[in-house]
Amino acid sequence: MAAELIGEIRKTRIVLEKIDSFYREFKTTDFQILGKKKSSGIILAEIIADFYTCTETLFLRISRFFENSLRLEKWHSDLLRKMTLEIGGVRKAVISERTYMILLEFMKFRHFKRYYFESDYDWDKLDFLEKKYNEVKPLLERDIGEFEAFLNELGKNEI
């Protein structure tokens, strides 16, 4: 049922807002004191990874709802790419190409972060990702909002 997926989307939007609130609070308080230190790099890296993981989890739920198949060996990149596809008679695209390109950077970073066991992050990369985070957040909000509206229409036809 579309109503269940709409509930998952709304729940995810709340979690994404909590992540963003934490990010904004961190940037205006602790980061002002710490500056570009190891500990602040770890926090920013975690925020970006959590933001992407939360988004990816929603995409996985959408994919399962519409029974999209994913290749096991590359399911993360396969899933993200499929969210850009409009599937005629089934669903609209979940995200725009611009949103996809930015989220692809986050997916690559999360993969790197998982297997990079040092905690000295490259501040040029973190600055770049932070800039992209601030760009993608409103794009993702718009994309998810439009997809939720699509699901609401779809739900009207279910009965």
C-alpha positions as CSV (number, residue, x, y, z in Angstrom):
1,M,0.0,0.0,0.0
2,A,1.2,3.5,-0.9
3,A,0.1,4.7,2.5
4,E,2.7,2.6,4.3
5,L,5.5,4.0,2.0
6,I,4.2,7.5,2.5
7,G,4.6,6.9,6.3
8,E,8.2,5.7,5.7
9,I,8.9,8.8,3.7
10,R,7.5,11.1,6.4
11,K,9.5,9.2,9.1
12,T,12.7,9.5,7.1
13,R,12.1,13.3,6.5
14,I,11.9,13.7,10.3
15,V,15.2,11.8,10.8
16,L,16.9,13.9,8.0
17,E,15.7,17.1,9.7
18,K,17.2,15.8,13.0
19,I,20.5,15.2,11.2
20,D,20.4,18.7,9.7
21,S,19.5,20.3,13.1
22,F,22.5,18.6,14.6
23,Y,24.7,19.7,11.7
24,R,23.5,23.4,12.0
25,E,23.9,23.3,15.8
26,F,27.4,21.8,15.5
27,K,28.5,24.4,13.0
28,T,27.2,27.4,15.1
29,T,28.6,26.1,18.4
30,D,31.3,23.5,18.8
31,F,32.8,24.0,15.4
32,Q,33.3,27.7,16.2
33,I,35.4,26.6,19.1
34,L,37.2,23.6,17.7
35,G,37.8,24.8,14.1
36,K,39.3,22.3,11.7
37,K,40.5,19.7,14.1
38,K,40.5,15.9,14.0
39,S,37.4,15.7,16.2
40,S,35.4,18.2,14.2
41,G,36.4,16.3,11.0
42,I,35.1,13.1,12.5
43,I,31.8,14.7,13.4
44,L,31.3,16.2,9.9
45,A,32.2,12.9,8.3
46,E,29.7,11.1,10.5
47,I,27.0,13.7,9.7
48,I,27.5,13.3,6.0
49,A,27.6,9.5,6.2
50,D,24.5,9.4,8.4
51,F,22.6,11.7,6.0
52,Y,23.5,9.5,3.1
53,T,22.7,6.2,4.9
54,C,19.3,7.6,6.0
55,T,18.6,8.6,2.4
56,E,19.7,5.3,1.0
57,T,17.5,3.4,3.4
58,L,14.5,5.3,2.1
59,F,15.5,4.5,-1.4
60,L,15.8,0.9,-0.5
61,R,12.2,0.9,0.9
62,I,11.0,2.7,-2.3
63,S,12.8,0.1,-4.4
64,R,11.3,-2.8,-2.6
65,F,7.8,-1.3,-2.8
66,F,8.1,-1.1,-6.6
67,E,9.9,-4.4,-6.7
68,N,13.0,-3.1,-8.4
69,S,15.7,-5.7,-8.7
70,L,19.2,-4.8,-7.6
71,R,22.5,-6.5,-8.5
72,L,24.0,-8.0,-5.3
73,E,27.6,-7.0,-6.2
74,K,26.8,-3.3,-6.8
75,W,23.5,-2.8,-5.1
76,H,24.4,0.5,-3.5
77,S,25.3,2.2,-6.8
78,D,22.5,0.3,-8.6
79,L,19.9,1.5,-6.1
80,L,21.0,5.2,-6.3
81,R,21.0,5.1,-10.2
82,K,17.5,3.5,-10.3
83,M,16.1,6.4,-8.2
84,T,16.6,8.6,-11.2
85,L,14.5,6.4,-13.5
86,E,11.0,7.1,-14.4
87,I,9.3,3.8,-15.0
88,G,6.4,4.3,-17.3
89,G,3.1,3.2,-15.8
90,V,4.8,2.3,-12.5
91,R,6.5,5.3,-10.9
92,K,8.1,8.6,-11.5
93,A,11.7,9.2,-10.9
94,V,12.5,9.7,-7.2
95,I,15.4,12.1,-7.6
96,S,16.7,14.5,-10.2
97,E,20.0,14.0,-12.0
98,R,21.6,16.9,-10.0
99,T,20.5,15.3,-6.7
100,Y,21.9,12.0,-8.0
101,M,25.3,13.4,-8.8
102,I,25.7,14.9,-5.4
103,L,24.4,11.8,-3.6
104,L,26.9,9.8,-5.6
105,E,29.7,11.8,-4.0
106,F,28.3,11.0,-0.6
107,M,28.0,7.3,-1.4
108,K,31.6,7.2,-2.5
109,F,32.7,9.1,0.7
110,R,30.7,6.8,2.9
111,H,32.4,3.8,1.3
112,F,35.8,5.4,1.8
113,K,34.9,6.2,5.4
114,R,33.9,2.7,6.2
115,Y,37.3,1.3,5.1
116,Y,39.6,4.2,6.0
117,F,40.5,3.6,9.6
118,E,42.4,6.8,10.1
119,S,40.6,9.7,11.6
120,D,42.6,12.5,9.9
121,Y,40.2,13.6,7.2
122,D,41.2,15.8,4.2
123,W,39.7,19.2,5.0
124,D,39.5,20.1,1.3
125,K,37.3,17.0,0.8
126,L,35.2,17.8,3.9
127,D,34.8,21.4,2.8
128,F,33.7,20.2,-0.7
129,L,31.2,17.6,0.8
130,E,29.8,20.2,3.2
131,K,29.2,22.6,0.3
132,K,27.5,19.8,-1.5
133,Y,25.4,18.9,1.6
134,N,24.1,22.4,1.7
135,E,23.3,22.2,-2.0
136,V,21.6,18.8,-2.0
137,K,19.5,19.2,1.2
138,P,16.9,21.5,-0.5
139,L,17.0,19.5,-3.7
140,L,16.4,16.2,-1.9
141,E,13.6,17.8,0.1
142,R,11.9,18.9,-3.1
143,D,12.5,15.6,-4.9
144,I,11.1,13.6,-1.9
145,G,8.2,16.0,-1.6
146,E,7.3,15.5,-5.3
147,F,7.6,11.8,-5.0
148,E,5.3,11.8,-1.9
149,A,2.8,13.8,-3.9
150,F,3.0,11.1,-6.6
151,L,2.4,8.4,-4.0
152,N,-0.6,10.3,-2.7
153,E,-2.1,10.3,-6.1
154,L,-1.3,6.7,-6.5
155,G,-3.0,5.9,-3.2
156,K,-6.2,7.6,-4.3
157,N,-6.4,4.9,-7.1
158,E,-5.9,2.0,-4.6
159,I,-9.0,0.5,-3.3
